[in-house]
């Protein structure tokens, strides 16, 4: 098992019980009759419940290790009306898409921010902004004229003050202890890197360790509104958290529901 596959497993273990965003996107999905697309579907945490409700849903991610977990989850649940494929938010190159339009498209869990990720390093703020523009432009192209697009992002804050080392969890799996830790580094303005440290401790005392860096861009509210305008998307509702409180400058999240202009 390589480092990317391990990170996908650790990621799934950490967030398997996160439900606030699942409920939000699930409820939006129930309001549409046509096909749904999840961009950056990860391990299928949100996609699977929507698919189980009988909705026709497509999902893609660039991380094939996470897609393997999604496919296994879909197979275990014996869900139909699902298409899972590898693709990149910035180019939508899969031949499966062709001229396909969707009634509902969503991009969850701060995925737009992680377009700063460049293998083990990061794109510059300017490069990331352009990648975000390309992603939103692709989404707008695939959105039906009467469709809705929803996404969430963390609001900018000084993450360097939050923690130096954070322990996420330790869990016993088949007589092994799996532990996840992280540390944050701010290599340049608006970019932060989360350095994940994964450990697997075996009963014989052997401890295996891996390091997996993830980079993200902290976009401001005006930046995101400007990008949406450039690609022809208009926010019809903006929330500050998943309890649906209106967005304000002190909110910790930016949650947008958009339509085409």
Secondary structure, 3 states (H helix, E strand, C coil): CCHHHHHHHHHHHHHCCCCHHHHHHHHHHCCCCCCEEEECCCCCCCHHHHHHCCCCEEEEECCHHHHHHHHHHHHHHCCCCEEEEECCCCCCCCCCCCCCCEEEEEECCCCCHHHHEECCEECCHHHHHHHHHHHHHHHHHHEEEEEEEEEEEECCCCHHHCCCCEEEEEEEECCEEEEEEEEEEEEECCEEEEEEEEEEECCCCCEEEEEEEEEEECCCHHHHHHHHHHCCEEEEEEECCCCCCECCCCCCEEEEEEEEC
